[in-house]
Amino acid sequence: MATYAEEKPMFLAKKFGGILLLVLGFVITAYGFGTESNGLGILGLVLLACGVVLLILKIVRRNQSAPL
């Protein structure tokens, strides 16, 4: 599943990975803090942060190639 922009394949792996990390991060954070397990809560927050970073990198990369 690739789209072509300027004859370069752009795979959606970062977008899917970022969304998957966000969902897993939310679930693990809620479970960890709900059961008073700080380790799982912190792990969930780290996964959330990684998901946000991946999505931001995807957006920045897409916007760099489009001059105004």
PyMOL Python script that loads the backbone (N, CA, C, O; Angstrom):
from pymol import cmd

cmd.read_pdbstr("""\
ATOM      1  N   MET A   1       0.835  -1.157   0.000  1.00  0.00           N
ATOM      2  CA  MET A   1       0.000   0.000   0.000  1.00  0.00           C
ATOM      3  C   MET A   1       0.893   1.238   0.000  1.00  0.00           C
ATOM      4  O   MET A   1       1.290   1.716   1.063  1.00  0.00           O
ATOM      5  N   ALA A   2       1.201   1.742  -1.146  1.00  0.00           N
ATOM      6  CA  ALA A   2       2.074   2.899  -1.243  1.00  0.00           C
ATOM      7  C   ALA A   2       1.432   3.942  -2.136  1.00  0.00           C
ATOM      8  O   ALA A   2       0.758   3.625  -3.115  1.00  0.00           O
ATOM      9  N   THR A   3       1.657   5.177  -1.777  1.00  0.00           N
ATOM     10  CA  THR A   3       1.253   6.276  -2.643  1.00  0.00           C
ATOM     11  C   THR A   3       2.520   6.932  -3.158  1.00  0.00           C
ATOM     12  O   THR A   3       3.573   6.845  -2.527  1.00  0.00           O
ATOM     13  N   TYR A   4       2.419   7.582  -4.292  1.00  0.00           N
ATOM     14  CA  TYR A   4       3.609   8.175  -4.883  1.00  0.00           C
ATOM     15  C   TYR A   4       3.495   9.687  -4.899  1.00  0.00           C
ATOM     16  O   TYR A   4       2.533  10.250  -5.422  1.00  0.00           O
ATOM     17  N   ALA A   5       4.494  10.334  -4.316  1.00  0.00           N
ATOM     18  CA  ALA A   5       4.603  11.782  -4.334  1.00  0.00           C
ATOM     19  C   ALA A   5       6.005  12.099  -4.813  1.00  0.00           C
ATOM     20  O   ALA A   5       6.990  11.714  -4.184  1.00  0.00           O
ATOM     21  N   GLU A   6       6.084  12.785  -5.901  1.00  0.00           N
ATOM     22  CA  GLU A   6       7.379  13.120  -6.501  1.00  0.00           C
ATOM     23  C   GLU A   6       8.181  11.866  -6.809  1.00  0.00           C
ATOM     24  O   GLU A   6       9.402  11.856  -6.646  1.00  0.00           O
ATOM     25  N   GLU A   7       7.511  10.809  -7.253  1.00  0.00           N
ATOM     26  CA  GLU A   7       8.108   9.547  -7.657  1.00  0.00           C
ATOM     27  C   GLU A   7       8.865   8.832  -6.540  1.00  0.00           C
ATOM     28  O   GLU A   7       9.789   8.068  -6.820  1.00  0.00           O
ATOM     29  N   LYS A   8       8.497   9.062  -5.298  1.00  0.00           N
ATOM     30  CA  LYS A   8       9.079   8.352  -4.163  1.00  0.00           C
ATOM     31  C   LYS A   8       7.948   7.620  -3.441  1.00  0.00           C
ATOM     32  O   LYS A   8       6.915   8.222  -3.149  1.00  0.00           O
ATOM     33  N   PRO A   9       8.126   6.340  -3.152  1.00  0.00           N
ATOM     34  CA  PRO A   9       7.063   5.636  -2.426  1.00  0.00           C
ATOM     35  C   PRO A   9       6.982   6.109  -0.978  1.00  0.00           C
ATOM     36  O   PRO A   9       7.999   6.228  -0.294  1.00  0.00           O
ATOM     37  N   MET A  10       5.780   6.372  -0.528  1.00  0.00           N
ATOM     38  CA  MET A  10       5.571   6.807   0.854  1.00  0.00           C
ATOM     39  C   MET A  10       4.660   5.783   1.520  1.00  0.00           C
ATOM     40  O   MET A  10       3.462   5.744   1.240  1.00  0.00           O
ATOM     41  N   PHE A  11       5.207   4.971   2.379  1.00  0.00           N
ATOM     42  CA  PHE A  11       4.430   3.946   3.044  1.00  0.00           C
ATOM     43  C   PHE A  11       3.758   4.526   4.277  1.00  0.00           C
ATOM     44  O   PHE A  11       4.251   5.486   4.870  1.00  0.00           O
ATOM     45  N   LEU A  12       2.658   3.953   4.650  1.00  0.00           N
ATOM     46  CA  LEU A  12       1.875   4.450   5.763  1.00  0.00           C
ATOM     47  C   LEU A  12       2.267   3.808   7.089  1.00  0.00           C
ATOM     48  O   LEU A  12       1.495   3.846   8.048  1.00  0.00           O
ATOM     49  N   ALA A  13       3.448   3.225   7.152  1.00  0.00           N
ATOM     50  CA  ALA A  13       3.867   2.512   8.360  1.00  0.00           C
ATOM     51  C   ALA A  13       3.967   3.441   9.561  1.00  0.00           C
ATOM     52  O   ALA A  13       3.569   3.060  10.662  1.00  0.00           O
ATOM     53  N   LYS A  14       4.488   4.649   9.377  1.00  0.00           N
ATOM     54  CA  LYS A  14       4.606   5.563  10.505  1.00  0.00           C
ATOM     55  C   LYS A  14       3.238   5.974  11.023  1.00  0.00           C
ATOM     56  O   LYS A  14       3.029   6.076  12.232  1.00  0.00           O
ATOM     57  N   LYS A  15       2.312   6.208  10.109  1.00  0.00           N
ATOM     58  CA  LYS A  15       0.979   6.622  10.532  1.00  0.00           C
ATOM     59  C   LYS A  15       0.279   5.497  11.288  1.00  0.00           C
ATOM     60  O   LYS A  15      -0.272   5.722  12.366  1.00  0.00           O
ATOM     61  N   PHE A  16       0.300   4.288  10.732  1.00  0.00           N
ATOM     62  CA  PHE A  16      -0.330   3.157  11.406  1.00  0.00           C
ATOM     63  C   PHE A  16       0.374   2.835  12.719  1.00  0.00           C
ATOM     64  O   PHE A  16      -0.278   2.534  13.720  1.00  0.00           O
ATOM     65  N   GLY A  17       1.688   2.900  12.716  1.00  0.00           N
ATOM     66  CA  GLY A  17       2.439   2.640  13.946  1.00  0.00           C
ATOM     67  C   GLY A  17       2.146   3.674  15.013  1.00  0.00           C
ATOM     68  O   GLY A  17       2.005   3.334  16.187  1.00  0.00           O
ATOM     69  N   GLY A  18       2.054   4.933  14.617  1.00  0.00           N
ATOM     70  CA  GLY A  18       1.751   5.996  15.568  1.00  0.00           C
ATOM     71  C   GLY A  18       0.373   5.836  16.172  1.00  0.00           C
ATOM     72  O   GLY A  18       0.196   6.007  17.378  1.00  0.00           O
ATOM     73  N   ILE A  19      -0.604   5.512  15.345  1.00  0.00           N
ATOM     74  CA  ILE A  19      -1.964   5.327  15.851  1.00  0.00           C
ATOM     75  C   ILE A  19      -2.034   4.098  16.754  1.00  0.00           C
ATOM     76  O   ILE A  19      -2.696   4.126  17.792  1.00  0.00           O
ATOM     77  N   LEU A  20      -1.357   3.030  16.366  1.00  0.00           N
ATOM     78  CA  LEU A  20      -1.336   1.824  17.193  1.00  0.00           C
ATOM     79  C   LEU A  20      -0.685   2.098  18.550  1.00  0.00           C
ATOM     80  O   LEU A  20      -1.182   1.648  19.582  1.00  0.00           O
ATOM     81  N   LEU A  21       0.426   2.836  18.547  1.00  0.00           N
ATOM     82  CA  LEU A  21       1.078   3.178  19.812  1.00  0.00           C
ATOM     83  C   LEU A  21       0.188   4.068  20.673  1.00  0.00           C
ATOM     84  O   LEU A  21       0.169   3.923  21.896  1.00  0.00           O
ATOM     85  N   LEU A  22      -0.546   4.985  20.054  1.00  0.00           N
ATOM     86  CA  LEU A  22      -1.468   5.828  20.823  1.00  0.00           C
ATOM     87  C   LEU A  22      -2.552   4.995  21.495  1.00  0.00           C
ATOM     88  O   LEU A  22      -2.838   5.178  22.678  1.00  0.00           O
ATOM     89  N   VAL A  23      -3.148   4.089  20.746  1.00  0.00           N
ATOM     90  CA  VAL A  23      -4.226   3.271  21.308  1.00  0.00           C
ATOM     91  C   VAL A  23      -3.691   2.375  22.420  1.00  0.00           C
ATOM     92  O   VAL A  23      -4.282   2.301  23.498  1.00  0.00           O
ATOM     93  N   LEU A  24      -2.578   1.697  22.164  1.00  0.00           N
ATOM     94  CA  LEU A  24      -1.987   0.838  23.204  1.00  0.00           C
ATOM     95  C   LEU A  24      -1.567   1.656  24.421  1.00  0.00           C
ATOM     96  O   LEU A  24      -1.731   1.219  25.560  1.00  0.00           O
ATOM     97  N   GLY A  25      -1.029   2.838  24.174  1.00  0.00           N
ATOM     98  CA  GLY A  25      -0.623   3.710  25.277  1.00  0.00           C
ATOM     99  C   GLY A  25      -1.796   4.112  26.149  1.00  0.00           C
ATOM    100  O   GLY A  25      -1.695   4.093  27.376  1.00  0.00           O
ATOM    101  N   PHE A  26      -2.921   4.480  25.518  1.00  0.00           N
ATOM    102  CA  PHE A  26      -4.114   4.829  26.291  1.00  0.00           C
ATOM    103  C   PHE A  26      -4.608   3.644  27.117  1.00  0.00           C
ATOM    104  O   PHE A  26      -4.930   3.790  28.296  1.00  0.00           O
ATOM    105  N   VAL A  27      -4.663   2.487  26.497  1.00  0.00           N
ATOM    106  CA  VAL A  27      -5.188   1.300  27.197  1.00  0.00           C
ATOM    107  C   VAL A  27      -4.273   0.916  28.354  1.00  0.00           C
ATOM    108  O   VAL A  27      -4.751   0.668  29.461  1.00  0.00           O
ATOM    109  N   ILE A  28      -2.966   0.865  28.114  1.00  0.00           N
ATOM    110  CA  ILE A  28      -2.030   0.465  29.168  1.00  0.00           C
ATOM    111  C   ILE A  28      -1.976   1.502  30.274  1.00  0.00           C
ATOM    112  O   ILE A  28      -1.867   1.145  31.447  1.00  0.00           O
ATOM    113  N   THR A  29      -2.051   2.790  29.921  1.00  0.00           N
ATOM    114  CA  THR A  29      -2.055   3.838  30.945  1.00  0.00           C
ATOM    115  C   THR A  29      -3.300   3.735  31.820  1.00  0.00           C
ATOM    116  O   THR A  29      -3.205   3.807  33.045  1.00  0.00           O
ATOM    117  N   ALA A  30      -4.453   3.568  31.207  1.00  0.00           N
ATOM    118  CA  ALA A  30      -5.694   3.458  31.978  1.00  0.00           C
ATOM    119  C   ALA A  30      -5.668   2.225  32.874  1.00  0.00           C
ATOM    120  O   ALA A  30      -6.053   2.294  34.041  1.00  0.00           O
ATOM    121  N   TYR A  31      -5.219   1.111  32.338  1.00  0.00           N
ATOM    122  CA  TYR A  31      -5.153  -0.111  33.134  1.00  0.00           C
ATOM    123  C   TYR A  31      -4.132   0.023  34.266  1.00  0.00           C
ATOM    124  O   TYR A  31      -4.396  -0.369  35.402  1.00  0.00           O
ATOM    125  N   GLY A  32      -2.973   0.577  33.941  1.00  0.00           N
ATOM    126  CA  GLY A  32      -1.913   0.695  34.944  1.00  0.00           C
ATOM    127  C   GLY A  32      -2.294   1.598  36.098  1.00  0.00           C
ATOM    128  O   GLY A  32      -2.087   1.241  37.258  1.00  0.00           O
ATOM    129  N   PHE A  33      -2.850   2.767  35.800  1.00  0.00           N
ATOM    130  CA  PHE A  33      -3.228   3.670  36.883  1.00  0.00           C
ATOM    131  C   PHE A  33      -4.526   3.235  37.557  1.00  0.00           C
ATOM    132  O   PHE A  33      -4.765   3.579  38.715  1.00  0.00           O
ATOM    133  N   GLY A  34      -5.367   2.482  36.845  1.00  0.00           N
ATOM    134  CA  GLY A  34      -6.590   1.955  37.451  1.00  0.00           C
ATOM    135  C   GLY A  34      -6.308   0.875  38.469  1.00  0.00           C
ATOM    136  O   GLY A  34      -7.020   0.751  39.465  1.00  0.00           O
ATOM    137  N   THR A  35      -5.275   0.093  38.225  1.00  0.00           N
ATOM    138  CA  THR A  35      -4.903  -0.959  39.170  1.00  0.00           C
ATOM    139  C   THR A  35      -3.773  -0.521  40.093  1.00  0.00           C
ATOM    140  O   THR A  35      -3.190  -1.345  40.798  1.00  0.00           O
ATOM    141  N   GLU A  36      -3.470   0.747  40.091  1.00  0.00           N
ATOM    142  CA  GLU A  36      -2.414   1.340  40.926  1.00  0.00           C
ATOM    143  C   GLU A  36      -1.047   0.719  40.669  1.00  0.00           C
ATOM    144  O   GLU A  36      -0.248   0.546  41.589  1.00  0.00           O
ATOM    145  N   SER A  37      -0.790   0.390  39.421  1.00  0.00           N
ATOM    146  CA  SER A  37       0.521  -0.109  39.013  1.00  0.00           C
ATOM    147  C   SER A  37       1.242   1.019  38.280  1.00  0.00           C
ATOM    148  O   SER A  37       0.989   1.265  37.101  1.00  0.00           O
ATOM    149  N   ASN A  38       2.132   1.696  38.981  1.00  0.00           N
ATOM    150  CA  ASN A  38       2.805   2.852  38.397  1.00  0.00           C
ATOM    151  C   ASN A  38       3.698   2.478  37.223  1.00  0.00           C
ATOM    152  O   ASN A  38       3.871   3.274  36.300  1.00  0.00           O
ATOM    153  N   GLY A  39       4.261   1.287  37.245  1.00  0.00           N
ATOM    154  CA  GLY A  39       5.129   0.844  36.154  1.00  0.00           C
ATOM    155  C   GLY A  39       4.372   0.751  34.837  1.00  0.00           C
ATOM    156  O   GLY A  39       4.852   1.220  33.805  1.00  0.00           O
ATOM    157  N   LEU A  40       3.191   0.147  34.872  1.00  0.00           N
ATOM    158  CA  LEU A  40       2.380   0.055  33.657  1.00  0.00           C
ATOM    159  C   LEU A  40       1.878   1.421  33.222  1.00  0.00           C
ATOM    160  O   LEU A  40       1.791   1.695  32.025  1.00  0.00           O
ATOM    161  N   GLY A  41       1.550   2.274  34.169  1.00  0.00           N
ATOM    162  CA  GLY A  41       1.101   3.622  33.836  1.00  0.00           C
ATOM    163  C   GLY A  41       2.180   4.418  33.131  1.00  0.00           C
ATOM    164  O   GLY A  41       1.908   5.123  32.159  1.00  0.00           O
ATOM    165  N   ILE A  42       3.391   4.307  33.614  1.00  0.00           N
ATOM    166  CA  ILE A  42       4.513   5.018  32.992  1.00  0.00           C
ATOM    167  C   ILE A  42       4.828   4.420  31.626  1.00  0.00           C
ATOM    168  O   ILE A  42       5.130   5.155  30.685  1.00  0.00           O
ATOM    169  N   LEU A  43       4.762   3.102  31.506  1.00  0.00           N
ATOM    170  CA  LEU A  43       4.966   2.459  30.208  1.00  0.00           C
ATOM    171  C   LEU A  43       3.925   2.952  29.200  1.00  0.00           C
ATOM    172  O   LEU A  43       4.255   3.216  28.043  1.00  0.00           O
ATOM    173  N   GLY A  44       2.685   3.073  29.633  1.00  0.00           N
ATOM    174  CA  GLY A  44       1.637   3.589  28.758  1.00  0.00           C
ATOM    175  C   GLY A  44       1.909   5.017  28.330  1.00  0.00           C
ATOM    176  O   GLY A  44       1.682   5.368  27.173  1.00  0.00           O
ATOM    177  N   LEU A  45       2.391   5.845  29.244  1.00  0.00           N
ATOM    178  CA  LEU A  45       2.719   7.231  28.893  1.00  0.00           C
ATOM    179  C   LEU A  45       3.872   7.297  27.897  1.00  0.00           C
ATOM    180  O   LEU A  45       3.879   8.143  27.002  1.00  0.00           O
ATOM    181  N   VAL A  46       4.840   6.406  28.054  1.00  0.00           N
ATOM    182  CA  VAL A  46       5.962   6.369  27.103  1.00  0.00           C
ATOM    183  C   VAL A  46       5.461   5.961  25.718  1.00  0.00           C
ATOM    184  O   VAL A  46       5.878   6.539  24.715  1.00  0.00           O
ATOM    185  N   LEU A  47       4.566   4.967  25.656  1.00  0.00           N
ATOM    186  CA  LEU A  47       3.998   4.558  24.370  1.00  0.00           C
ATOM    187  C   LEU A  47       3.187   5.686  23.745  1.00  0.00           C
ATOM    188  O   LEU A  47       3.235   5.887  22.532  1.00  0.00           O
ATOM    189  N   LEU A  48       2.448   6.420  24.563  1.00  0.00           N
ATOM    190  CA  LEU A  48       1.710   7.574  24.053  1.00  0.00           C
ATOM    191  C   LEU A  48       2.659   8.602  23.447  1.00  0.00           C
ATOM    192  O   LEU A  48       2.409   9.116  22.356  1.00  0.00           O
ATOM    193  N   ALA A  49       3.740   8.898  24.148  1.00  0.00           N
ATOM    194  CA  ALA A  49       4.704   9.874  23.645  1.00  0.00           C
ATOM    195  C   ALA A  49       5.337   9.410  22.338  1.00  0.00           C
ATOM    196  O   ALA A  49       5.520  10.213  21.424  1.00  0.00           O
ATOM    197  N   CYS A  50       5.670   8.134  22.238  1.00  0.00           N
ATOM    198  CA  CYS A  50       6.256   7.606  21.003  1.00  0.00           C
ATOM    199  C   CYS A  50       5.267   7.695  19.841  1.00  0.00           C
ATOM    200  O   CYS A  50       5.654   8.023  18.719  1.00  0.00           O
ATOM    201  N   GLY A  51       4.009   7.408  20.104  1.00  0.00           N
ATOM    202  CA  GLY A  51       2.992   7.518  19.066  1.00  0.00           C
ATOM    203  C   GLY A  51       2.822   8.942  18.575  1.00  0.00           C
ATOM    204  O   GLY A  51       2.681   9.177  17.375  1.00  0.00           O
ATOM    205  N   VAL A  52       2.836   9.893  19.495  1.00  0.00           N
ATOM    206  CA  VAL A  52       2.723  11.303  19.113  1.00  0.00           C
ATOM    207  C   VAL A  52       3.923  11.730  18.285  1.00  0.00           C
ATOM    208  O   VAL A  52       3.767  12.444  17.295  1.00  0.00           O
ATOM    209  N   VAL A  53       5.112  11.305  18.673  1.00  0.00           N
ATOM    210  CA  VAL A  53       6.324  11.659  17.922  1.00  0.00           C
ATOM    211  C   VAL A  53       6.272  11.100  16.506  1.00  0.00           C
ATOM    212  O   VAL A  53       6.609  11.806  15.555  1.00  0.00           O
ATOM    213  N   LEU A  54       5.856   9.851  16.349  1.00  0.00           N
ATOM    214  CA  LEU A  54       5.757   9.269  15.007  1.00  0.00           C
ATOM    215  C   LEU A  54       4.772  10.031  14.132  1.00  0.00           C
ATOM    216  O   LEU A  54       5.049  10.275  12.957  1.00  0.00           O
ATOM    217  N   LEU A  55       3.633  10.407  14.685  1.00  0.00           N
ATOM    218  CA  LEU A  55       2.654  11.150  13.901  1.00  0.00           C
ATOM    219  C   LEU A  55       3.160  12.548  13.549  1.00  0.00           C
ATOM    220  O   LEU A  55       2.914  13.034  12.446  1.00  0.00           O
ATOM    221  N   ILE A  56       3.858  13.189  14.469  1.00  0.00           N
ATOM    222  CA  ILE A  56       4.416  14.512  14.182  1.00  0.00           C
ATOM    223  C   ILE A  56       5.474  14.416  13.095  1.00  0.00           C
ATOM    224  O   ILE A  56       5.513  15.261  12.200  1.00  0.00           O
ATOM    225  N   LEU A  57       6.331  13.406  13.155  1.00  0.00           N
ATOM    226  CA  LEU A  57       7.347  13.234  12.109  1.00  0.00           C
ATOM    227  C   LEU A  57       6.698  13.007  10.748  1.00  0.00           C
ATOM    228  O   LEU A  57       7.183  13.519   9.740  1.00  0.00           O
ATOM    229  N   LYS A  58       5.617  12.254  10.710  1.00  0.00           N
ATOM    230  CA  LYS A  58       4.902  12.003   9.455  1.00  0.00           C
ATOM    231  C   LYS A  58       4.339  13.312   8.891  1.00  0.00           C
ATOM    232  O   LYS A  58       4.444  13.562   7.690  1.00  0.00           O
ATOM    233  N   ILE A  59       3.747  14.140   9.743  1.00  0.00           N
ATOM    234  CA  ILE A  59       3.165  15.405   9.300  1.00  0.00           C
ATOM    235  C   ILE A  59       4.250  16.366   8.829  1.00  0.00           C
ATOM    236  O   ILE A  59       4.091  17.025   7.801  1.00  0.00           O
ATOM    237  N   VAL A  60       5.350  16.450   9.571  1.00  0.00           N
ATOM    238  CA  VAL A  60       6.440  17.356   9.194  1.00  0.00           C
ATOM    239  C   VAL A  60       7.042  16.933   7.866  1.00  0.00           C
ATOM    240  O   VAL A  60       7.330  17.781   7.021  1.00  0.00           O
ATOM    241  N   ARG A  61       7.238  15.637   7.669  1.00  0.00           N
ATOM    242  CA  ARG A  61       7.816  15.155   6.407  1.00  0.00           C
ATOM    243  C   ARG A  61       6.898  15.465   5.233  1.00  0.00           C
ATOM    244  O   ARG A  61       7.366  15.826   4.153  1.00  0.00           O
ATOM    245  N   ARG A  62       5.589  15.324   5.444  1.00  0.00           N
ATOM    246  CA  ARG A  62       4.642  15.598   4.367  1.00  0.00           C
ATOM    247  C   ARG A  62       4.622  17.088   4.019  1.00  0.00           C
ATOM    248  O   ARG A  62       4.493  17.444   2.847  1.00  0.00           O
ATOM    249  N   ASN A  63       4.747  17.945   5.003  1.00  0.00           N
ATOM    250  CA  ASN A  63       4.667  19.378   4.766  1.00  0.00           C
ATOM    251  C   ASN A  63       5.951  19.991   4.239  1.00  0.00           C
ATOM    252  O   ASN A  63       5.915  21.099   3.704  1.00  0.00           O
ATOM    253  N   GLN A  64       7.080  19.318   4.368  1.00  0.00           N
ATOM    254  CA  GLN A  64       8.338  19.846   3.857  1.00  0.00           C
ATOM    255  C   GLN A  64       8.388  19.861   2.345  1.00  0.00           C
ATOM    256  O   GLN A  64       9.007  20.757   1.771  1.00  0.00           O
ATOM    257  N   SER A  65       7.771  18.919   1.685  1.00  0.00           N
ATOM    258  CA  SER A  65       7.876  18.814   0.236  1.00  0.00           C
ATOM    259  C   SER A  65       6.858  19.676  -0.498  1.00  0.00           C
ATOM    260  O   SER A  65       6.856  19.706  -1.728  1.00  0.00           O
ATOM    261  N   ALA A  66       6.002  20.370   0.222  1.00  0.00           N
ATOM    262  CA  ALA A  66       4.974  21.179  -0.426  1.00  0.00           C
ATOM    263  C   ALA A  66       5.290  22.663  -0.241  1.00  0.00           C
ATOM    264  O   ALA A  66       4.941  23.250   0.783  1.00  0.00           O
ATOM    265  N   PRO A  67       5.962  23.281  -1.249  1.00  0.00           N
ATOM    266  CA  PRO A  67       6.253  24.713  -1.118  1.00  0.00           C
ATOM    267  C   PRO A  67       4.988  25.534  -1.333  1.00  0.00           C
ATOM    268  O   PRO A  67       4.080  25.123  -2.056  1.00  0.00           O
ATOM    269  N   LEU A  68       4.944  26.687  -0.701  1.00  0.00           N
ATOM    270  CA  LEU A  68       3.776  27.545  -0.830  1.00  0.00           C
ATOM    271  C   LEU A  68       3.813  28.302  -2.098  1.00  0.00           C
ATOM    272  O   LEU A  68       2.903  29.081  -2.379  1.00  0.00           O
TER     273      LEU A  68
END
""", "prot")
cmd.dss("prot")
cmd.show_as("cartoon", "prot")
cmd.util.cbc("prot")
cmd.orient("prot")
